[in-house]
């Protein structure tokens, strides 16, 4: 993820999007995988860059 402040990319983050807006960004270390039972769509964006 490129945050516009650092000269380095941030890796290993989870991003929650609600109603088309970013609700939070946090490290994904140790995070449980959400599933359909949680009402979430999980998108594996490995290899992608978010700006």
PDB file as gemmi writes it, atoms N, CA and C in Angstrom:
CRYST1    1.000    1.000    1.000  90.00  90.00  90.00 P 1                      
ATOM      1  N   UNK A   1       0.853  -1.159   0.000  1.00  0.00           N  
ATOM      2  CA  UNK A   1       0.000   0.000   0.000  1.00  0.00           C  
ATOM      3  C   UNK A   1       0.901   1.224   0.000  1.00  0.00           C  
ATOM      4  N   UNK A   2       0.592   2.172  -0.852  1.00  0.00           N  
ATOM      5  CA  UNK A   2       1.310   3.447  -0.873  1.00  0.00           C  
ATOM      6  C   UNK A   2       0.448   4.465  -0.144  1.00  0.00           C  
ATOM      7  N   UNK A   3       0.966   5.005   0.956  1.00  0.00           N  
ATOM      8  CA  UNK A   3       0.145   5.906   1.772  1.00  0.00           C  
ATOM      9  C   UNK A   3       0.360   7.387   1.477  1.00  0.00           C  
ATOM     10  N   UNK A   4       1.299   7.707   0.597  1.00  0.00           N  
ATOM     11  CA  UNK A   4       1.519   9.109   0.248  1.00  0.00           C  
ATOM     12  C   UNK A   4       2.399   9.866   1.226  1.00  0.00           C  
ATOM     13  N   UNK A   5       2.793   9.219   2.310  1.00  0.00           N  
ATOM     14  CA  UNK A   5       3.644   9.869   3.312  1.00  0.00           C  
ATOM     15  C   UNK A   5       5.042   9.271   3.345  1.00  0.00           C  
ATOM     16  N   UNK A   6       5.110   7.984   3.119  1.00  0.00           N  
ATOM     17  CA  UNK A   6       6.373   7.274   3.223  1.00  0.00           C  
ATOM     18  C   UNK A   6       6.963   7.045   1.837  1.00  0.00           C  
ATOM     19  N   UNK A   7       8.276   6.868   1.785  1.00  0.00           N  
ATOM     20  CA  UNK A   7       8.907   6.540   0.512  1.00  0.00           C  
ATOM     21  C   UNK A   7       8.972   5.029   0.298  1.00  0.00           C  
ATOM     22  N   UNK A   8       8.337   4.270   1.195  1.00  0.00           N  
ATOM     23  CA  UNK A   8       8.295   2.808   1.091  1.00  0.00           C  
ATOM     24  C   UNK A   8       6.851   2.321   1.092  1.00  0.00           C  
ATOM     25  N   UNK A   9       6.637   1.173   0.439  1.00  0.00           N  
ATOM     26  CA  UNK A   9       5.315   0.560   0.456  1.00  0.00           C  
ATOM     27  C   UNK A   9       5.087  -0.141   1.788  1.00  0.00           C  
ATOM     28  N   UNK A  10       3.861  -0.141   2.263  1.00  0.00           N  
ATOM     29  CA  UNK A  10       3.463  -0.881   3.450  1.00  0.00           C  
ATOM     30  C   UNK A  10       2.893  -2.209   2.977  1.00  0.00           C  
ATOM     31  N   UNK A  11       3.385  -3.315   3.523  1.00  0.00           N  
ATOM     32  CA  UNK A  11       2.908  -4.640   3.123  1.00  0.00           C  
ATOM     33  C   UNK A  11       2.266  -5.334   4.315  1.00  0.00           C  
ATOM     34  N   UNK A  12       1.472  -6.379   4.034  1.00  0.00           N  
ATOM     35  CA  UNK A  12       0.853  -7.160   5.098  1.00  0.00           C  
ATOM     36  C   UNK A  12      -0.256  -6.431   5.817  1.00  0.00           C  
ATOM     37  N   UNK A  13      -1.140  -5.776   5.066  1.00  0.00           N  
ATOM     38  CA  UNK A  13      -2.248  -5.059   5.687  1.00  0.00           C  
ATOM     39  C   UNK A  13      -3.581  -5.613   5.198  1.00  0.00           C  
ATOM     40  N   UNK A  14      -4.588  -5.452   6.017  1.00  0.00           N  
ATOM     41  CA  UNK A  14      -5.971  -5.744   5.649  1.00  0.00           C  
ATOM     42  C   UNK A  14      -6.706  -4.418   5.560  1.00  0.00           C  
ATOM     43  N   UNK A  15      -7.591  -4.322   4.582  1.00  0.00           N  
ATOM     44  CA  UNK A  15      -8.351  -3.092   4.361  1.00  0.00           C  
ATOM     45  C   UNK A  15      -9.829  -3.456   4.356  1.00  0.00           C  
ATOM     46  N   UNK A  16     -10.614  -2.790   5.196  1.00  0.00           N  
ATOM     47  CA  UNK A  16     -12.057  -3.003   5.216  1.00  0.00           C  
ATOM     48  C   UNK A  16     -12.724  -1.845   4.491  1.00  0.00           C  
ATOM     49  N   UNK A  17     -13.539  -2.186   3.492  1.00  0.00           N  
ATOM     50  CA  UNK A  17     -14.274  -1.175   2.732  1.00  0.00           C  
ATOM     51  C   UNK A  17     -15.756  -1.333   3.048  1.00  0.00           C  
ATOM     52  N   UNK A  18     -16.378  -0.250   3.493  1.00  0.00           N  
ATOM     53  CA  UNK A  18     -17.816  -0.230   3.790  1.00  0.00           C  
ATOM     54  C   UNK A  18     -18.456   0.901   3.005  1.00  0.00           C  
ATOM     55  N   UNK A  19     -19.514   0.598   2.297  1.00  0.00           N  
ATOM     56  CA  UNK A  19     -20.254   1.599   1.526  1.00  0.00           C  
ATOM     57  C   UNK A  19     -19.338   2.382   0.579  1.00  0.00           C  
ATOM     58  N   UNK A  20     -18.367   1.662  -0.023  1.00  0.00           N  
ATOM     59  CA  UNK A  20     -17.491   2.289  -0.994  1.00  0.00           C  
ATOM     60  C   UNK A  20     -16.383   3.148  -0.422  1.00  0.00           C  
ATOM     61  N   UNK A  21     -16.210   3.126   0.904  1.00  0.00           N  
ATOM     62  CA  UNK A  21     -15.164   3.940   1.548  1.00  0.00           C  
ATOM     63  C   UNK A  21     -14.305   3.055   2.438  1.00  0.00           C  
ATOM     64  N   UNK A  22     -13.060   3.416   2.598  1.00  0.00           N  
ATOM     65  CA  UNK A  22     -12.174   2.662   3.485  1.00  0.00           C  
ATOM     66  C   UNK A  22     -12.574   2.942   4.928  1.00  0.00           C  
ATOM     67  N   UNK A  23     -12.951   1.875   5.657  1.00  0.00           N  
ATOM     68  CA  UNK A  23     -13.348   2.014   7.060  1.00  0.00           C  
ATOM     69  C   UNK A  23     -12.130   1.911   7.977  1.00  0.00           C  
ATOM     70  N   UNK A  24     -11.214   0.986   7.663  1.00  0.00           N  
ATOM     71  CA  UNK A  24      -9.978   0.874   8.429  1.00  0.00           C  
ATOM     72  C   UNK A  24      -8.922   0.140   7.635  1.00  0.00           C  
ATOM     73  N   UNK A  25      -7.676   0.370   8.051  1.00  0.00           N  
ATOM     74  CA  UNK A  25      -6.506  -0.329   7.526  1.00  0.00           C  
ATOM     75  C   UNK A  25      -5.711  -0.759   8.744  1.00  0.00           C  
ATOM     76  N   UNK A  26      -5.337  -2.038   8.794  1.00  0.00           N  
ATOM     77  CA  UNK A  26      -4.553  -2.512   9.933  1.00  0.00           C  
ATOM     78  C   UNK A  26      -3.673  -3.680   9.502  1.00  0.00           C  
ATOM     79  N   UNK A  27      -2.653  -3.991  10.298  1.00  0.00           N  
ATOM     80  CA  UNK A  27      -1.794  -5.136   9.974  1.00  0.00           C  
ATOM     81  C   UNK A  27      -2.619  -6.416   9.944  1.00  0.00           C  
ATOM     82  N   UNK A  28      -2.304  -7.293   9.016  1.00  0.00           N  
ATOM     83  CA  UNK A  28      -3.067  -8.535   8.906  1.00  0.00           C  
ATOM     84  C   UNK A  28      -2.428  -9.690   9.662  1.00  0.00           C  
ATOM     85  N   UNK A  29      -1.339  -9.458  10.368  1.00  0.00           N  
ATOM     86  CA  UNK A  29      -0.690 -10.509  11.156  1.00  0.00           C  
ATOM     87  C   UNK A  29      -1.648 -11.072  12.193  1.00  0.00           C  
ATOM     88  N   UNK A  30      -1.779 -12.378  12.216  1.00  0.00           N  
ATOM     89  CA  UNK A  30      -2.577 -13.039  13.233  1.00  0.00           C  
ATOM     90  C   UNK A  30      -4.074 -12.833  13.105  1.00  0.00           C  
ATOM     91  N   UNK A  31      -4.496 -12.238  12.030  1.00  0.00           N  
ATOM     92  CA  UNK A  31      -5.917 -11.979  11.840  1.00  0.00           C  
ATOM     93  C   UNK A  31      -6.610 -13.249  11.348  1.00  0.00           C  
ATOM     94  N   UNK A  32      -7.773 -13.537  11.885  1.00  0.00           N  
ATOM     95  CA  UNK A  32      -8.535 -14.687  11.418  1.00  0.00           C  
ATOM     96  C   UNK A  32      -9.123 -14.380  10.053  1.00  0.00           C  
ATOM     97  N   UNK A  33      -9.228 -15.419   9.226  1.00  0.00           N  
ATOM     98  CA  UNK A  33      -9.822 -15.234   7.908  1.00  0.00           C  
ATOM     99  C   UNK A  33     -11.336 -15.131   8.038  1.00  0.00           C  
ATOM    100  N   UNK A  34     -11.916 -14.021   7.620  1.00  0.00           N  
ATOM    101  CA  UNK A  34     -13.374 -13.918   7.633  1.00  0.00           C  
ATOM    102  C   UNK A  34     -13.950 -14.792   6.529  1.00  0.00           C  
ATOM    103  N   UNK A  35     -15.165 -15.175   6.700  1.00  0.00           N  
ATOM    104  CA  UNK A  35     -15.800 -16.010   5.689  1.00  0.00           C  
ATOM    105  C   UNK A  35     -17.176 -15.503   5.351  1.00  0.00           C  
ATOM    106  N   UNK A  36     -17.868 -16.224   4.486  1.00  0.00           N  
ATOM    107  CA  UNK A  36     -19.211 -15.816   4.085  1.00  0.00           C  
ATOM    108  C   UNK A  36     -20.176 -15.695   5.267  1.00  0.00           C  
ATOM    109  N   UNK A  37     -19.927 -16.473   6.331  1.00  0.00           N  
ATOM    110  CA  UNK A  37     -20.797 -16.396   7.509  1.00  0.00           C  
ATOM    111  C   UNK A  37     -20.737 -15.022   8.159  1.00  0.00           C  
ATOM    112  N   UNK A  38     -19.631 -14.302   7.950  1.00  0.00           N  
ATOM    113  CA  UNK A  38     -19.487 -12.958   8.504  1.00  0.00           C  
ATOM    114  C   UNK A  38     -20.131 -11.907   7.608  1.00  0.00           C  
ATOM    115  N   UNK A  39     -20.671 -12.333   6.464  1.00  0.00           N  
ATOM    116  CA  UNK A  39     -21.298 -11.389   5.540  1.00  0.00           C  
ATOM    117  C   UNK A  39     -20.300 -10.548   4.772  1.00  0.00           C  
ATOM    118  N   UNK A  40     -19.063 -11.025   4.666  1.00  0.00           N  
ATOM    119  CA  UNK A  40     -18.020 -10.261   3.994  1.00  0.00           C  
ATOM    120  C   UNK A  40     -17.594 -10.947   2.706  1.00  0.00           C  
ATOM    121  N   UNK A  41     -17.236 -10.162   1.735  1.00  0.00           N  
ATOM    122  CA  UNK A  41     -16.605 -10.685   0.527  1.00  0.00           C  
ATOM    123  C   UNK A  41     -15.105 -10.478   0.696  1.00  0.00           C  
ATOM    124  N   UNK A  42     -14.348 -11.543   0.623  1.00  0.00           N  
ATOM    125  CA  UNK A  42     -12.902 -11.462   0.791  1.00  0.00           C  
ATOM    126  C   UNK A  42     -12.261 -11.430  -0.589  1.00  0.00           C  
ATOM    127  N   UNK A  43     -11.410 -10.447  -0.802  1.00  0.00           N  
ATOM    128  CA  UNK A  43     -10.692 -10.307  -2.063  1.00  0.00           C  
ATOM    129  C   UNK A  43      -9.206 -10.452  -1.772  1.00  0.00           C  
ATOM    130  N   UNK A  44      -8.582 -11.450  -2.372  1.00  0.00           N  
ATOM    131  CA  UNK A  44      -7.137 -11.622  -2.211  1.00  0.00           C  
ATOM    132  C   UNK A  44      -6.449 -10.697  -3.205  1.00  0.00           C  
ATOM    133  N   UNK A  45      -5.880  -9.635  -2.709  1.00  0.00           N  
ATOM    134  CA  UNK A  45      -5.223  -8.645  -3.568  1.00  0.00           C  
ATOM    135  C   UNK A  45      -3.704  -8.766  -3.474  1.00  0.00           C  
ATOM    136  N   UNK A  46      -3.233  -9.977  -3.183  1.00  0.00           N  
ATOM    137  CA  UNK A  46      -1.787 -10.202  -3.127  1.00  0.00           C  
ATOM    138  C   UNK A  46      -1.170  -9.774  -4.448  1.00  0.00           C  
ATOM    139  N   UNK A  47      -0.090  -9.047  -4.365  1.00  0.00           N  
ATOM    140  CA  UNK A  47       0.585  -8.582  -5.567  1.00  0.00           C  
ATOM    141  C   UNK A  47       0.047  -7.270  -6.108  1.00  0.00           C  
ATOM    142  N   UNK A  48      -1.029  -6.770  -5.528  1.00  0.00           N  
ATOM    143  CA  UNK A  48      -1.612  -5.497  -5.962  1.00  0.00           C  
ATOM    144  C   UNK A  48      -1.034  -4.361  -5.125  1.00  0.00           C  
ATOM    145  N   UNK A  49      -1.121  -3.163  -5.648  1.00  0.00           N  
ATOM    146  CA  UNK A  49      -0.690  -1.977  -4.913  1.00  0.00           C  
ATOM    147  C   UNK A  49      -1.873  -1.040  -4.762  1.00  0.00           C  
ATOM    148  N   UNK A  50      -2.177  -0.645  -3.541  1.00  0.00           N  
ATOM    149  CA  UNK A  50      -3.249   0.307  -3.264  1.00  0.00           C  
ATOM    150  C   UNK A  50      -2.635   1.667  -3.019  1.00  0.00           C  
ATOM    151  N   UNK A  51      -3.238   2.683  -3.582  1.00  0.00           N  
ATOM    152  CA  UNK A  51      -2.731   4.049  -3.419  1.00  0.00           C  
ATOM    153  C   UNK A  51      -3.818   4.882  -2.779  1.00  0.00           C  
TER     154      UNK A  51                                                      
END                                                                             
